[in-house]
Amino acid sequence: MEESQIKQPVVKPNVFRAGTDYAGMARHTMMLAFSADPQLRWLWPESDAYVANGPKLFDGFGRNAFKSGTAFYARDFSVVSLWLSPGVHIDEEGLRNNPTNHLRRTS
């Protein structure tokens, strides 16, 4: 049997590029994924503080991944990947000007 005659299974992609319209769903996944992260829970040990401030932190760090096309998600949003390519930076201004930001520099 020739190689061209062998039927290959159809594989549906499970990972998709996430545009800015998917940022909210991705943020929910990130919030759950990092809910027990020691560093973030040190910043916000109370759950209500984490829920109030975490989304703003993830937005500041991930917003430009969505804008530049380097954010990805699995079909069911069980996995999210945000990558900032060379030359793309976090939204420092957005993080700095957040009125609930407990990480603002005092100098």
N, C-alpha and C positions, 0 to 999 in steps of 0.2 A: 504494500500500500504506500502510495506516495505521500509525502509530508503535506502536500496541499489538499489531500483528501481527508485528512484527520480532522474531525470536528473538535473545535476548541469550545470549552464551556464559556457561556456569556457571563462575565463578571461585572456586576453593577458597582460603580464607585461608592465607597463609603466615606470618603473625605472630600469636603467641598470648600471652596474659597468663600469666606464670609465677608460681605460688604458691610457698610455702616448700618444697614437695616437689620442686621443680625447681632449687633453689639449688645443689646439688652439680654438676649438669650445666652450669649457667650458669657456675659457678666454674671448671670445666675450660676452658670456652671463653675466659674472661677470662685465665686463666693463659697459654694459648697466645697470645692476642692481645697481651699485654703482655710476653712473654718476651724481647723485644729492646728494650723501652722503656728509654731511657738513664737516666732517673731511678731506676726500680726496680732496674736492673742496677748502678747506682752504689751503692745500698743493699746489694744482695746480688749481688756479681759472680760468686760461685761458684754453679753450677746447683743444687747440693744445698741451699744456703741459700735460694735463691729458691723452690724447690719446698717447702721446709719452712715458710717464713714468708709467702709470697705468699698462700696461701689464707686465712690469718688476717686479712691486710690487706684482701683483697677482701670477706671476711665483714663486717668492721667497717664498711667503706664502703657495702656493698650490702645488708646484712641487712634494713634497714628498707624498702628498695624492694620486697622480696618481701612483707613484712608489710603494706605499705600498698597493694599491688596495682599498683605502677608499675614492675614488671620485666617485660620482654618477651623472646621468643626466636623465632627462625625455626624452621620445622618440623624441620630437621635439626641445630639448635643451632650452625649455622655463624655465627650472629650473635646477640648478646645486647645488650639495652639496659636499663640501670638508671637510673631517674630518681627523685630525691627531690623530691616536690612541696613547695610552700611550707609551712613548719611541720613538716616531717619532716626529721630530722637523722641524721647518721651515728651509729653506736654508739660514742661516745667512751669510755664506760666499758669496753666490751669491748676496744677497742684499747689503752686505758691499762693494763688488768689482765692482758693477755696475757703469760704468763711468758717467752715468747721474743721479746717486743717489744724491738727495738733502737732504737725511736723514742721511748721513754719520756722524759718530761721529768725533769731532775735537780733541778729546783727545786720 
